[in-house]
Amino acid sequence: MDWHFDNTYARDLGWLGVALAPVPVKEPRVVFVNEPLAVELGLDPQWLRSEAGAAVLAGSAVAEGSEPVAQAYAGHQFGYFSPRLGDGRAHLLGEVIDRHGRRRDIALKGSGRTPFSRGGDGRAAIGPVLREVLISEAMHALGIPTTRSLAAAETGEKVWRDTGPQRGSVLTRVASSHLRVGTLELVRTQGSLDQLRDLVEFVRQRHDPDLAPDDYWGLFEAVADRQADLIARWMSVGFIHGVMNTDNMALSGETIDYGPCAFLDRYDPDTVYSSIDSGGRYRYSAQPTIAGWNLARLAECLLPLIDGEPDALVEEANARVNSFAQKYAARFRVHLAAKIGIDVDSLPEGVDVEQVDRLIGTLLSTMERESLDFTTTFRALAAHLRSTTDSTSAVHPPLLRNSEELAGLTDWIDAWGAIITDPVETAARMDEVNPAYIPRNHLVEEALGAAGSGDFAPFEALLEVIRNPFTERAEWARYAEPAPEQFAATYVTFCGT
């Protein structure tokens, strides 16, 4: 099969990585193909499922036109600078132009050791691979910019982790690019000024071609705008990334690297799920602040390229970094207001943005005090609006129609209702942005546990549900239920490496 690779990274930035083929595996076998994505990329899903396709997707063969590269980058990990990271178990196969004219990276993850492995085995287990499939597909269905999972293949080999031997697997990941803040950090700290300039120009051409070649502050603002909206979207669905290191901040504005990620059950802004985040650096409520911190590192990388008096440049950089908080607040307001049926660009007469902010803030603080489930609360609010009319609320499953969880919101509902002019229309708008189904943590673990034993049915069933997050079905009621109390109280996630 012709993949139609056009590999600008290997061609223009070959020095920023190592040309290296994936490490062949014992027995390649495809267990998942994202057929709609394959078609979007101009690839044949049936071929991907074939023996020849399995060999490419597991790393045992190199597709025609592919120029595999293990990319190099650095990064701040939990606030501390690691000067040499890079793809320790990944290979960029190349780039394709999809059917919409967009350039997309295709890469393997879990495809064997590279010079950047730092003692690791370069492999991945089936659980973390399928976790990335589930979460990335859910994010895509929710309208959140994300890398995508094209395929998952088993290797026929075991990988050893703390819990013992696990089924080896390789993920095929698709991204607008794999360029990160950490990519620039590596070149700023260890490369030449010319190399830094070449890299930044490559980033501009890839993601912001409308900017002038030397508009470095314009590039910073473009990245900051994308991050402000991305993080606001995360927060609006209760997503916790878990490891927001600078090497995990994509300059494209896509969510990348689904390691110890999870979704909120009960609303608690201090929630931490990651087993390695003992200090809560990357807790749910800290994500906007960390995004700003990471952008400060980006500004440091761009400063050497900008002409001007040093103190004045630093002052401008600080001002631009500090303005991220306002960018984020504006996007958060838009997304949270939409969740309660309010369009901030078309507010009802007599309502201003300060009133909307107070309404949002009061709702969240009440949800925290009452320990309300983040996802079902917003669906229940829409159902409540329908229950005040002679509409079709009866078709909604009982779980999401139950108003018991709204008992603690009585005063807030009165204030909210005072500015709602059309309950039915408002409820319809809310259901378009508030998911009925997310990848509930206990359901993800259930699916991954079964897949680890060779049973992919729970994974496939959950995948179907999360690909249709806004469409309630009575037979899917269990997928909307919050985790059992005992599970939620002790749940932690792991990075999967």
Secondary structure as GFF3:
##gff-version 3
##sequence-region A 1 497
A	DSSP	alpha_helix	8	12	.	.	.	ID=ss1
A	DSSP	beta_strand	17	19	.	.	.	ID=ss2
A	DSSP	beta_strand	29	33	.	.	.	ID=ss3
A	DSSP	alpha_helix	35	40	.	.	.	ID=ss4
A	DSSP	alpha_helix	45	49	.	.	.	ID=ss5
A	DSSP	alpha_helix	51	58	.	.	.	ID=ss6
A	DSSP	beta_strand	69	71	.	.	.	ID=ss7
A	DSSP	beta_strand	75	77	.	.	.	ID=ss8
A	DSSP	beta_strand	80	82	.	.	.	ID=ss9
A	DSSP	beta_strand	90	97	.	.	.	ID=ss10
A	DSSP	beta_strand	103	109	.	.	.	ID=ss11
A	DSSP	beta_strand	124	125	.	.	.	ID=ss12
A	DSSP	alpha_helix	126	141	.	.	.	ID=ss13
A	DSSP	beta_strand	148	161	.	.	.	ID=ss14
A	DSSP	beta_strand	164	175	.	.	.	ID=ss15
A	DSSP	alpha_helix	181	190	.	.	.	ID=ss16
A	DSSP	alpha_helix	193	207	.	.	.	ID=ss17
A	DSSP	alpha_helix	216	237	.	.	.	ID=ss18
A	DSSP	beta_strand	239	240	.	.	.	ID=ss19
A	DSSP	three_ten_helix	246	248	.	.	.	ID=ss20
A	DSSP	beta_strand	262	263	.	.	.	ID=ss21
A	DSSP	three_ten_helix	284	286	.	.	.	ID=ss22
A	DSSP	alpha_helix	287	302	.	.	.	ID=ss23
A	DSSP	three_ten_helix	303	305	.	.	.	ID=ss24
A	DSSP	alpha_helix	310	322	.	.	.	ID=ss25
A	DSSP	alpha_helix	324	339	.	.	.	ID=ss26
A	DSSP	alpha_helix	353	370	.	.	.	ID=ss27
A	DSSP	alpha_helix	374	387	.	.	.	ID=ss28
A	DSSP	three_ten_helix	393	395	.	.	.	ID=ss29
A	DSSP	alpha_helix	398	401	.	.	.	ID=ss30
A	DSSP	three_ten_helix	404	409	.	.	.	ID=ss31
A	DSSP	alpha_helix	410	417	.	.	.	ID=ss32
A	DSSP	alpha_helix	423	433	.	.	.	ID=ss33
A	DSSP	alpha_helix	441	452	.	.	.	ID=ss34
A	DSSP	alpha_helix	457	466	.	.	.	ID=ss35
A	DSSP	three_ten_helix	474	476	.	.	.	ID=ss36
A	DSSP	alpha_helix	477	480	.	.	.	ID=ss37
A	DSSP	alpha_helix	485	490	.	.	.	ID=ss38
###
